[in-house]
């Protein structure tokens, strides 16, 4: 038992009740992420200095449709990813629970696949390079990740492993052991640190090399997630992996390799300036 514990801030999961309709922090986190992401996307496509001359990209008006596609992909893919990757046995026995997203349970990797599908449909319908669409979405994605991890912390869910560090917390429903606040580690690395990395890359002209920002996101997120998995309590289904691997690590490895390949290919190609 550590000598000092940070008190877990008990927060009502319902932010406000609008008559019979409860508005939960979990939902507000997603809404806030989408709104700020929408603002970020419109700013990116509007700044001429970030793009090469005549480089095709979505219009500011088209961003609205892109956000709808990506948001639907994140929500549907994230939920189905959680069901398939993490607890399919439970949901096979309780299929109606799949629709109850307000109870939590969204998988990032499933949401990513859904978002990519939505971005591909948008790029195809608007005749815009797919890698350009993924680049601008990758640049703002850490905003949503940051808010999502804060929602995990408030709920609380996805808490950390037992520890004796001075900043350990005792989470409700997680037993009496002090644990890492791993949700905050992920908010800091997957959200704040990754956003700053991509912000600096975009300011340096990365959008002129299609695929570079997407690749940096893949590598940055993959490394951050794998690192945080060492402090995050694995779900029971993850225990089947040997050598201390978790589902989060296994699903992040392909993202890491794909991201590295995209960086390599984007730097080898002539930039859009040429």
Buried (B, 14 or more C-beta within 10 A) or exposed (E): EEEEBBEBEEEEBEBEEEEEEBEBBBBBBBEBBBEBBBEBBBBBBEEEEBBBEEBEBBBEEBBBBBBBBBBBBBBBBBBBBBBEBBBEEEBEEEEEBBEEBEEBBBBBBBBBBBBBBBBBBBBEEBEBBBBBBBBBBBBBBBBBBBBBBBBBBBBBBBBBBBBEBEEBBBBEEBEEBBBBBBBBBBBBBBBBBBBEBBBEBBEEBBBBBBBBBBBBBBBBBBBBBBBBBBBBBBBEBBEEEEEEBBBBBBBBBEBBEBBBBBBEBBEEEEBBEE
